[in-house]
């Protein structure tokens, strides 16, 4: 076994010390035997020094390789290279997400349905039906490659391998025989993000920050520069912008559901539409619940939401938390809402500023006040007033806001939520399948069903919500205590 550098250094020091002891006192002569021993010791010390230098160079080379390895690992994945690896060369699969996917036609035996969750926008290069088919085939192939599910669809596996969507050997979009999570291919991750933005309010309104790691620190400006009058030839008063940091720590969110074990390739569009819709809706609902109602407990992944933060203020004292005219929703007045709008600082009165409340609150309170204001036409009673707007600002409804009245309740928030809060998106969605799982105390194997588990990683930090002496970028209305 080779010796460590400290061991070599200790031996070298011992040799030098031993040689030094053989030297005679000044003026005395040194015997031939002592000279021989001292020479041998010094030669050994020089040899050990050479060994030490070689060991240092070897360790430096190892450290250099580790540094290079770390740098190579941190380089983002190249989608084209991944596609080449999945297919085995510059072949069909490399272009599957581009020209081939755009020109792809659905097989005749595939049952067409009206897609709810794969939308076709003008900017989409790949038709919605094709994206849904590719996702459905990926799901069937992933289930087929999962050892815990006694199901095999060779056509789906072949399709995904040919199109660069499945590669078990490289762990990219492939399944794990242990039932572990499977990262969703990038093109489907985009559909999941769009669906969460459609279903969820937090992703629409908060400042969404993409996280390349589990922890990300974002700077937040606290104050700006100040202008001062100055006399001729006098020094200008200096001012500085001040900043602090907002730290996002990705939390793992999981959803589990069940589906029938009777999977048919001809209904792949229905499977894809339902699967991606249910997972995205569950994610969006929990994100909103954390973003607005989170109490900082484990139920909410340690996240404290906007309504909880606002509730830390004293209604009627804090400029940004208006105390309503009564404890009942029917007692709230138009003047209460005007006060809320007036409480919002000018810097937060920007495009995108709006109201967030439950749909029931919008219809029974906001629309009631709008109708009661006078000048309502019969056509407006028949057809309804323009929804999702109140006092000139958009209204975003979220089912996680209070749907029934209560004392000292904050049923509605208003302002620029993007200036008040950050939503960190880690972008590591995964889906796993298993027939051996237990969902809700029921065995999937006994019921011939497949358990589906989706996971994502995100965080929410509400960093600006005002104080009891100053309003922040979001303000609110609270009902009276009694």
C-alpha angles and dihedrals in degrees: 000000000000117000123246123245093253090052092050091048091051092051091047091051091049092052092050092047092049091050091049091054091056093059112103124235116274110284094020124108125242121232120238090243092053091048090053093049093046091049091051092049093049091048089051090050091052090049091050089050089056089050090050092051091049092050091050091051091049092051091047089053091050091049090049090053091049091052091050091046091052091049092050092049091052093056109107117253114265108229092206093051090048091052090050090051092049095050099034100241146000093313143118097311096059090069096035093105092048131029097001093048091049092051095040117121122206116248114259094242093060112108110236118224137174102264116224102179104034104070127193113225127180090248094054112109094190118057116248092240091055092049090049092048092050091049092047092049090047089053092049091047092047091050089048092053094047108099094209092062117073093213131108129185106176092181091058092046092050092046092052094046091049091048098045095249100115132043115155095177093059096037093235111133089336131123131254119227089219091063092249121155120290119211111239112239113258096249092057092043087064091056090049090052092049091049092050089051090051096046098035129065097199093063090049096050110024125081101264112212120191111225118211090186137025092264125043130173118208123191118238122199112229101180140002137219122296125219118221133189112243135192124239112286090359124131114265115242109247123227131182138208111237127211140182132183135259112205120207119197115190114236122201113241120190135188125190129194140154136243137186118274089222099096118175123190091213089064094048092123092056091048092050095045094049096041098050092040096053094045093046092047092050091050093047093048093051092044090054092045091053094041094054109017103028113135098192092256128123089263087071098034091256092300120141112208134217097256090049091049092049090049088063087071125079112250112231091019102056109072090222099051111066119202110227126231093254146357093255124076089230089061095057112107137205087249089061091057092044088056090053092053090045091052094060111100116242092245089062096045092094136132106289095036110131151136127284121197143126118290089242091055092049093053101038098040113018098037091041090056091045092053092044092054090083135239093079114160124219089242090058090053091050099041099027128236121283105287127222095036128094128168088351096306130102119257118220114196121209125181092216092070118091113288095187131046125257139167118275091007129153102215097165139034129194136191146057103326093181089066092047105046145024127214111201114209115198093188099218103126115171137180127199133183132205141162092197095064125104115227119188090348092304125116115236090206093056092050096042090240136132122235114222121201124187125187136186136170124228144137137204126207120184100201105165122042104133133252136250088274103038136035119236133208090284125049133179150196121240126193119235122270092245 
